[in-house]
Amino acid sequence: MDKKKVLVIGGGFGGVYAAKTLERQGRDKVEVELVNANNYFVFQPLLPEVAAATIHSSDAVVPLRQLLRRLQVRQAAVRGIDFEMKTVIVVQGSRLTPIELKYDELVIALGTSVDLKRFPGLREHALTMKNLADAHRLRNHVIGCLETADVTTEPDVKQQLLTFVVVGAGFSGVETVAEVRELLHHALKYYLNIRPDEVRVYLIEYADRILPTFPADLAEYATRRLRINGIQVVTGVGTKSATGTSVELNNGTVIPTSTIVATIGNGPHALVDALDLDLHWGRIKTDRFMRVPRHDGVWALGDAALIPLVEQPAEDPSHYAPQTAQFAVREGRQLAQNILAKIEKTELKPFAYTSKGSLASLGMSKAVAEVYGVKLSGTLAWLLWRGFYLQFFPGFAGKLRVLVNWLLNVVTPPNIVQVQATSPATRYIHYRKGDKVLEPGMVIDGLYTVIKGSLRLTIDNPETGEHFEKLFGQGDHFGDRVLPKSVLCTGLVVALEDTTVLWISQREFTRFVRAYPFLENYFKESSGAGARAQYSRP
Amino acid sequence: MDKKKVLVIGGGFGGVYAAKTLERQGRDKVEVELVNANNYFVFQPLLPEVAAATIHSSDAVVPLRQLLRRLQVRQAAVRGIDFEMKTVIVVQGSRLTPIELKYDELVIALGTSVDLKRFPGLREHALTMKNLADAHRLRNHVIGCLETADVTTEPDVKQQLLTFVVVGAGFSGVETVAEVRELLHHALKYYLNIRPDEVRVYLIEYADRILPTFPADLAEYATRRLRINGIQVVTGVGTKSATGTSVELNNGTVIPTSTIVATIGNGPHALVDALDLDLHWGRIKTDRFMRVPRHDGVWALGDAALIPLVEQPAEDPSHYAPQTAQFAVREGRQLAQNILAKIEKTELKPFAYTSKGSLASLGMSKAVAEVYGVKLSGTLAWLLWRGFYLQFFPGFAGKLRVLVNWLLNVVTPPNIVQVQATSPATRYIHYRKGDKVLEPGMVIDGLYTVIKGSLRLTIDNPETGEHFEKLFGQGDHFGDRVLPKSVLCTGLVVALEDTTVLWISQREFTRFVRAYPFLENYFKESSGAGARAQYSRP
């Protein structure tokens, strides 16, 4: 019998456990290949500890090739699926030639993505906590805030830098805020000019309580514990909008902050969204065997899939498998067995599993847990948390590395190394009415173009008493005259309404204009030129 | 007595040891502040091991605040120095307002930068090994090459991906090539489709031998050892130019490769170059006390400085302190004592030091060493190398972390996690005559603009026999029509001569064009439009 080709796209819990089970139980029947954008599996539960610098970034993940030694792992970006031709189209590394991969059975395990478009400014300014890069970025961002706060001479800037806001109080939000608080606690003693009482940490939740999947009394314990650790837990309040310097809640409160972490807003993976698939709540509808209707040989599982747990599911989330690692692992195993059953023409089994419980770390060696109906909280729950995840972490080498990180963390000072990110080339910036875009004495670091809204420039010359004003509307720009050399701003630029600006870095704009000399003339002659006065050196 | 303000700019060996000594020996006389672009000190000798994934990135560095607990550390970029006003101008974090820092004594310890402009294409395409980000980037690049080589179906692409070239065989070049070779050795067993004999590693050196500062017999041993490990050591040949797919030597050899590491081309730090300072060989001339002439209260040391070791130095490098960590540490201590002597109005001492020897790791548990005139090679030298650097690594916590990395490395598989870099928004690409820019079937991923040279597009329709040709000269562009949606190329684009192209990513170009609608018309109507035919879907 020819081996069937099984293609698994996505290397999270669901994809990895499906591939592993197929390889173990069906080696003589199937040839398995796993395609993933990264060459590693992310152990999601440890991401908050990566953000807190407790664990090295690369120790919270496992190379897929080491996890799945006997099957083909392909690091590639999936660009499309042709269900008719049973083909997946991928692009590999920096190669620009797309490759077609044939399959007999296809497992879609692509997870979800973050969708923040309902909240103005959040997409532009919030950090997320989905993957390894996010966790690493959050750590570096927090340390960067401390670095600047330690040396700034502007009190309002210092307050803004020392305020940290986490939006959403599910697992991810609670563990993230707890771990960030712990990082701050350990790091502060190295920042001579920051007093502990200058630091503010917020957890903002739209629902009336945190940790919705936990029993109410454990959630209450968790809330108390977070508050003891100095976290301001705000429930029953939604997030309205964000800028680079503040977040606005829907009760009107504006919190000045340089750090907004959004753990809300799940949306479908871009590819899943683009394909001819039936989605509900942004997830791929499957039958109870995890087969995707209408497409032969296509299966889905994990966070990307909506798998019914009952025969006649209603419009009720509890009728479907929840999006947790615990379920994804079981789905993976069952799905693999169903593929083998299909090939062997035996009976497929519907997916069925009951949660064994859940655990949430609260930082500072405390946690809450509910396991087999038994509720635990405090240090004992925290030890259970660590023990459980250590045992759950795949592979001996990985377990050892995590353990060593935890032990080293006890005897060595916190890792406050800030790896600076390469600054972006272009970005959209959201301003609220009244926000300052540029102040006198600031370095003008790029080209600012108004995409939506309006800005006003005012220049006051204290010596002559002269006053100059100019409005910038949609399509207007400023900052071009400073290029390629950076110059200090002499005027004040303020947003007159909610405004979005496209910022292009000095370096990229200069390269572009040099390649197209006619642009130089355009930027000299058009609207921006009127504001030239502002760029004279002080 | 008022304390004098000493400002140290630069946190390498020289700056850190100067600051540490000042703080220890002159706490009652001086107030010390150290300014550095990063918040950590880089232990340069371990960077090749970071590239080899033997050591975690953040374990080869030490946070400056933990190294210098009692003095002010400021993470900031130095933008200028006003020697008249005794002021240093810095920009902190993402704050755009420059800050002025006053000093009584200023220590310039900014090191050097890489200058590759003498080699066409090398600046655009070579990786460097100067700082932590470089080492981390090299590791990820090498692993990325293995990932793509494992799954590509194009034999010439595979060969190019599996060829690794290090240019320059000083310390850094030799240790880097050795460590990269070792990483490949350990990693290969996880790549099922790569045979060890498909991997090629080159070390290219312009001089007639490697390791110029070592005795000839040790250099010969090192050459033999590198060759045993499978490295092709090529001496007496310079590097002429590079592209994204090859490097050309000045004997005419062209080596197809995706990985060129340049450890050559030292130049002055950009700020040092821009200031009113007397430079020689790109270094700041000082007197024997490390004072900078013409500027009161200004000192320089480390790689940035040219410190005479004799009273009447000639045009001979050996009359000046060499650019090594060993010297920088001693310079730092002596400079600190000279500053204190100046304040106390006692006698300054000229810098004098004789090298105690040197060590170079050759990978695979071998090294060469010359210590107090005694020559060593092999495993014993390697143990000495590790022992010496472990003892030299500053701080107990740091030593412990390095040691744990080395031990873990013995018992756990190699860390082949590839952290993908955010792709650049714009980049210059260098092509040699005849190089293919795009081939039929490739994804067109951005806007290509010819900056220098020329390209030819040919489209052949095998069905109709039609043939289409178009030339692109300076200022011409293609790729605009595919935006914002990516489309496959149907033609072949080839460089007609040595050509430089500015590539702008699809995402950034789309953002720019959306902000300026007139650009959309320009790109529709101008030269690029003629090539429209190529972008029809196959």
Interface residues (C-beta under 8 A of the other chain):
Chain A: A37 N38 N39 Y40 H56 S57 S58 D59 V61 P63 R65 Q66 R69 Q72 R74 Q75 A76 V91 Q92 G93 S94 R95 L96 T97 P98 I99 L132 A133 H136 I143 G144 C145 E147 T148 D150 V151 T152 T153 E154 V157 Y190 Y191 L192 A397 L400 R401 V404 L408 V411 T412 P413 N415 I416 V417 Q418 V419 Q420 A421 T422 P424 A425 T426 Y428 L438 E439 G441 M442 V443 I444 D445 T449 I451 G475 H477 L488 L502 I504 E508 R511 F512 R514 A515 Y516 P517 F518 Y522
Chain B: N38 N39 Y40 H56 S57 S58 D59 V61 P63 R65 Q66 R69 Q72 R74 Q75 A76 V91 Q92 G93 S94 R95 L96 T97 P98 I99 L132 A133 H136 I143 G144 C145 E147 T148 D150 V151 T152 T153 E154 V157 Y190 Y191 L192 A397 L400 R401 V404 L408 V411 T412 P413 N415 I416 V417 Q418 V419 Q420 A421 T422 P424 A425 T426 Y428 L438 E439 G441 M442 V443 I444 D445 T449 I451 G475 H477 L488 L502 I504 S505 E508 R511 F512 A515 Y516 P517 F518 Y522
